[in-house]
Amino acid sequence: MKWLRKFLVATLVLLAGLVAAGWWWLERPLALRGEQAEVSIEPGTPVREIVRLWVDAGVQAPPELLYQWFRWSGQARKIRAGSYEIGPGTSPRALLDKMVRGDETLENLRFIDGWTFRQVRQALTEAPHLKQTISVLSDEQVAKLLDLPDGVIEGRVFPDTYAYSRGVSDMTVLRRAVAAMTRRLDETWASRVEGLPLPNPQAALVLASIVEKETGTASDRGRIAAVFVNRLKLGMPLQSDPTVIYGIGARFDGNLRRTDLTTDTPWNTYTRAGLPPTPISMPGLASLQAVVRPESTKALYFVARGDGSSVFSENLDDHNRAVNQYQKGPRK
């Protein structure tokens, strides 16, 4: 019986040693091939494949040992899909905890008020770790994929900063930004004052996109919106330079000429009455709010001073004097 007792003691000592070694390994920093390791885990990825991804990314640990730790921890099924990054000092326990918590590494992408969709495309193309899917698609095809009823993507992206997981597609970010604009537009349209010459939210979006491009100083925004609202009520042309520039498109060289103002395009509000057929930029929340609740003023004209602010006039004589003082050539 002595040999049995010795065997049991030795077995217990061995088990204790294995437990201690296992505990030590779980808390010990993983060796990395580089300064960091990055992995993107798709939904439904098997645990063994997750281990392979980490090893391929530079985690220098026995794959079977990592696999058994994930498996016997009881947490393997709780690992969340996403993009993860670890650096020096990360232990096997911390690695698993990170994936179970869904503590992803996120990137940020900012869309600026007043951008056109061409600029949005460029930002998406340059965004790090973003899967590119729309570069080969036309604007109309993108709009169709986004289920936009009028088939127009211009102006439908809300300017804001969007965090995204590494490896997601550009369309994923776009869907969020389009949904944000739809929500903001619906909210502001519901708060509109009575008597606006805007038949629907889309018309408000178009006008807001013009106000966004015309506003140089935030304090002028509500009055600029009022000028355009007043003009629409009277049937006067909007005569907005940014709409002309938008109609010129990529050919615009930065110099708006008198001939440009008389060259007809669907967006030339000198040659055509009313609103242009589409937005000319993506307006921010302040511009959306300005067009549905414009300032109370009788102004019909404004001209830029050159410092970002504008001079407003109620009649053409006063406006012409302001133009002579601050500008040359035709203005609103």
C-alpha positions in Angstrom: 0.0 0.0 0.0 3.0 2.3 0.5 3.7 2.3 -3.2 0.1 3.4 -3.8 0.3 6.2 -1.4 3.6 7.3 -3.0 2.0 7.1 -6.4 -1.0 9.3 -5.3 1.3 11.8 -3.7 3.5 12.0 -6.8 0.4 12.3 -8.9 -1.0 15.1 -6.8 2.4 16.9 -6.9 2.5 16.5 -10.6 -1.0 17.8 -11.0 -0.3 20.8 -8.8 2.8 21.5 -10.8 0.8 21.3 -14.0 -1.9 23.6 -12.6 0.8 26.1 -11.4 2.5 25.9 -14.8 -0.8 26.5 -16.5 -1.6 29.4 -14.3 1.8 30.9 -14.9 1.4 30.5 -18.7 -2.1 32.1 -18.7 -0.7 35.2 -16.9 2.6 35.4 -18.8 2.8 37.9 -21.7 2.6 36.3 -25.1 5.6 36.7 -27.4 4.9 38.6 -30.6 6.8 38.5 -33.9 6.4 42.3 -34.2 5.3 45.2 -32.1 1.7 44.3 -32.4 -0.7 41.6 -33.8 -4.0 42.4 -35.6 -6.8 40.0 -36.4 -10.3 40.4 -37.9 -12.7 37.7 -36.9 -15.8 37.1 -39.0 -19.1 35.9 -37.5 -19.1 32.1 -37.1 -15.3 31.6 -37.3 -14.4 28.3 -35.6 -12.2 28.5 -32.5 -9.3 26.6 -34.1 -9.4 29.1 -37.0 -9.3 32.0 -34.6 -6.2 30.5 -33.0 -4.6 30.1 -36.5 -5.4 33.8 -37.3 -3.6 34.9 -34.2 -0.6 32.7 -34.8 -0.4 33.9 -38.4 -0.6 37.5 -37.2 2.5 37.0 -35.1 1.5 35.5 -31.7 4.3 33.1 -30.9 2.6 30.4 -28.8 1.8 26.7 -29.4 -1.5 26.7 -31.4 -2.7 23.6 -29.6 -2.1 25.2 -26.2 -4.0 28.3 -27.2 -6.8 26.3 -28.6 -7.2 24.1 -25.5 -7.2 27.3 -23.3 -9.9 28.9 -25.4 -11.9 25.6 -25.4 -11.6 24.6 -21.8 -12.1 28.1 -20.4 -15.8 27.8 -21.2 -15.7 31.2 -22.9 -14.9 30.1 -26.5 -18.6 30.4 -27.7 -18.7 34.0 -26.3 -15.9 35.3 -28.6 -17.3 38.2 -30.6 -16.7 38.9 -34.2 -14.7 42.1 -34.8 -11.2 43.5 -35.3 -8.7 43.1 -32.5 -5.2 44.3 -31.9 -2.8 43.3 -29.1 0.6 44.6 -28.1 3.4 43.6 -25.8 2.3 42.5 -22.4 -0.9 40.7 -23.5 -1.4 37.4 -21.7 -3.4 34.5 -23.0 -6.1 35.3 -20.4 -6.2 39.0 -21.5 -6.4 38.0 -25.1 -9.4 35.8 -24.5 -11.0 38.4 -22.3 -10.6 41.0 -25.0 -12.4 38.9 -27.6 -15.2 37.9 -25.2 -15.8 41.6 -24.3 -15.7 42.6 -27.9 -13.0 45.1 -27.1 -12.4 45.9 -30.8 -9.8 48.2 -32.4 -11.8 50.9 -34.2 -10.9 53.4 -36.9 -12.6 56.8 -37.3 -13.8 58.4 -40.5 -15.0 62.0 -40.7 -17.3 63.4 -43.3 -17.2 67.2 -43.4 -20.2 69.5 -43.7 -20.5 70.8 -47.3 -18.7 67.9 -48.9 -20.0 66.4 -52.2 -20.3 62.7 -52.6 -17.2 62.8 -54.8 -15.3 63.9 -51.7 -17.0 61.2 -49.6 -15.8 58.6 -52.1 -12.3 59.9 -51.8 -12.4 59.8 -48.0 -13.7 56.2 -48.1 -11.0 55.2 -50.5 -8.3 56.7 -48.2 -9.8 55.3 -45.0 -7.5 52.7 -43.3 -8.5 49.0 -43.0 -11.8 49.6 -44.9 -12.9 47.1 -47.4 -13.4 48.8 -50.8 -16.6 47.8 -52.7 -18.0 51.0 -54.3 -15.0 52.2 -56.2 -16.2 50.3 -59.3 -19.9 51.4 -58.9 -21.6 54.5 -60.3 -23.4 57.0 -57.9 -26.7 55.6 -59.3 -25.6 52.0 -58.4 -24.6 53.0 -54.9 -27.9 54.8 -54.4 -29.8 51.7 -55.6 -27.9 49.5 -53.1 -28.8 51.9 -50.4 -32.5 51.7 -51.3 -32.7 55.5 -52.0 -36.1 55.9 -53.7 -35.1 58.8 -55.9 -31.8 57.2 -57.0 -29.8 60.2 -55.8 -26.9 59.7 -53.3 -25.7 63.4 -53.3 -26.6 65.1 -50.1 -27.9 61.9 -48.5 -24.8 61.3 -46.3 -24.8 63.0 -42.9 -21.6 64.8 -42.0 -20.2 63.3 -38.8 -17.4 61.1 -37.4 -18.1 57.4 -37.8 -16.2 54.7 -35.9 -15.9 51.4 -37.7 -14.3 48.0 -37.2 -11.3 47.1 -39.2 -12.2 45.0 -42.2 -15.8 46.2 -42.6 -16.9 47.5 -46.0 -17.3 51.0 -47.2 -20.9 50.3 -47.8 -21.4 49.5 -44.1 -20.2 53.0 -43.1 -22.3 54.6 -45.9 -25.4 52.8 -44.7 -25.0 54.3 -41.2 -24.3 57.8 -42.6 -27.3 57.7 -44.9 -29.5 56.4 -42.1 -28.2 59.3 -39.9 -29.2 61.8 -42.6 -32.6 60.3 -43.0 -33.2 60.5 -39.3 -31.9 64.1 -39.0 -34.0 65.2 -42.0 -37.2 63.6 -40.6 -36.6 65.3 -37.2 -36.0 68.7 -38.6 -38.8 68.5 -41.1 -41.2 67.7 -38.2 -40.1 70.9 -36.5 -40.7 73.2 -39.6 -42.6 76.5 -39.3 -45.8 77.0 -41.4 -45.8 78.6 -44.8 -42.5 77.3 -46.1 -42.3 77.1 -49.9 -40.9 73.6 -49.5 -43.3 70.8 -50.5 -41.4 67.9 -48.9 -38.3 66.9 -46.9 -36.3 66.4 -50.1 -36.8 70.0 -51.1 -35.6 71.0 -47.6 -32.5 68.9 -48.1 -31.8 70.5 -51.4 -32.1 74.0 -50.0 -30.1 73.1 -46.9 -27.3 71.9 -49.2 -27.2 75.4 -50.9 -27.3 77.2 -47.5 -24.4 75.0 -46.3 -22.2 76.1 -49.3 -23.2 79.8 -49.0 -22.6 80.2 -45.3 -19.2 81.6 -44.4 -20.1 82.6 -40.8 -22.4 80.5 -38.7 -24.3 83.5 -37.4 -25.4 84.4 -40.9 -26.9 80.9 -41.6 -30.5 81.6 -40.6 -30.6 84.8 -42.5 -29.1 83.2 -45.6 -31.8 80.5 -45.4 -34.4 83.3 -45.1 -33.2 85.0 -48.2 -33.6 81.9 -50.3 -37.0 81.1 -48.7 -38.2 84.7 -49.5 -37.0 84.3 -53.0 -38.8 81.0 -53.5 -42.0 82.6 -52.2 -41.8 85.4 -54.7 -40.8 83.2 -57.6 -37.4 84.9 -57.9 -34.4 82.9 -59.1 -32.1 81.8 -56.3 -29.0 82.9 -58.2 -26.6 80.9 -56.0 -23.0 80.7 -57.2 -22.4 77.3 -55.6 -25.2 75.7 -57.6 -23.5 76.9 -60.8 -20.2 75.5 -59.7 -21.8 72.2 -58.9 -23.2 72.1 -62.4 -19.8 72.7 -63.9 -18.5 69.7 -62.0 -14.9 68.5 -62.2 -14.2 71.1 -64.9 -14.4 74.0 -62.4 -11.0 75.5 -62.1 -11.7 77.8 -59.1 -12.6 80.8 -61.1 -16.3 81.5 -61.7 -16.8 83.5 -64.8 -19.6 85.6 -66.1 -20.2 83.2 -68.9 -20.6 80.4 -66.4 -23.6 82.2 -64.9 -25.4 82.3 -68.3 -24.4 78.7 -69.4 -27.5 76.6 -68.6 -27.2 73.4 -66.6 -29.9 71.7 -64.4 -28.2 73.2 -61.4 -27.8 76.8 -62.7 -30.1 78.8 -60.5 -29.4 81.9 -62.6 -30.9 80.4 -65.7 -33.5 78.2 -64.0 -36.2 79.1 -61.4 -36.8 77.2 -58.2 -34.6 74.6 -56.6 -32.1 72.5 -58.5 -33.0 68.8 -59.1 -30.6 67.4 -56.4 -28.6 68.6 -53.4 -25.2 70.1 -54.2 -23.5 69.0 -51.0 -24.3 67.2 -47.7 -25.6 69.8 -45.2 -25.0 69.7 -41.5 -27.6 69.8 -38.9 -27.4 73.6 -38.5 -28.3 74.1 -42.2 -31.2 71.6 -42.0 -32.5 73.5 -39.0 -32.0 76.9 -40.7 -34.1 76.1 -43.8 -37.1 74.7 -41.8 -37.0 77.6 -39.2 -35.4 80.5 -41.1 -34.9 83.9 -39.5 -37.6 86.5 -39.8 -36.4 89.0 -42.3 -37.5 90.7 -45.5 -34.0 90.5 -47.0 -33.9 89.3 -50.6 -30.2 89.8 -51.3 -26.8 89.2 -49.7 -23.2 89.7 -50.7 -20.0 88.5 -49.1 -17.8 91.0 -47.4 -14.7 89.0 -48.0 -14.2 88.0 -44.3 -16.8 85.2 -44.3 -19.7 87.3 -43.3 -22.4 88.8 -45.5 -24.3 92.1 -46.0 -28.0 91.6 -46.4 -30.4 93.9 -48.3 -34.1 94.2 -48.7 -34.1 96.0 -52.1 -31.9 96.0 -55.2 -30.6 99.5 -54.8 -29.1 98.8 -51.4 -27.8 95.5 -52.7 -26.1 97.1 -55.7 -24.4 99.6 -53.3 -23.1 96.7 -51.2 -21.9 94.9 -54.3 -20.0 98.0 -55.4 -18.4 98.2 -52.0 -17.5 94.6 -51.5 -17.6 92.8 -54.8 -17.3 93.1 -58.5 -19.6 91.3 -60.9 -23.1 89.8 -60.4 -24.0 88.4 -57.0 -27.3 87.4 -55.4 
